[in-house]
């Protein structure tokens, strides 16, 4: 079992990174969360990715995570019936670890349903299966859960229809609702547009 791979980044895309470890290049599937953090490294700097190794009949795949917390959430997600490694990676790409933890711990299925390929049943199953396993403190819950989920849901749907990326729209709306829980859908959309 591979615990982590440490080496220089030979190539990086939003979907994978190639880590050069003593002349051997490892192709590691990554989340957008990991991609954003790896991009901050200078060329030639060493990167460390915590690994989950998926061994199938037709392939040996490596999934890489920026920290143990992200990998822990990935492992919890794939323990849910119907959630495979690629779906778990998509969830972690759309929702950073803190936001995902808060959504599950607070039973808020809206951010999960907003992830491409996740329906209401899968979102509910993830929450039911993982709610008691997610570690999050109450201050995080208070600061990250949108106070008015109806406004959040409507504004998010509008922004996505306008062509804005879902993950960015979610972050902006969460921030807006955290600072003003009484905001209207219209104002949320207007302010979000200014912030993107």
Buried (B, 14 or more C-beta within 10 A) or exposed (E): EEEEBEBBBEEBEEEBBBBBEEEEEBEBBBBBBBBBBBEEEEEEEEBEBBBBEBEEEEEEBBBBBBBEBBBBBBEBBBEBEEBEBBBBBBBBBBBBBBBBBBBBBBEBBBBBBBBEEBEEEBBBBBBEBBEEEBEBEEEBBEEBBBBBBEBBBBBBBBBBEEEBEBBEBBBBBBBBBBEBEEBEBEBBBEBBEEEE
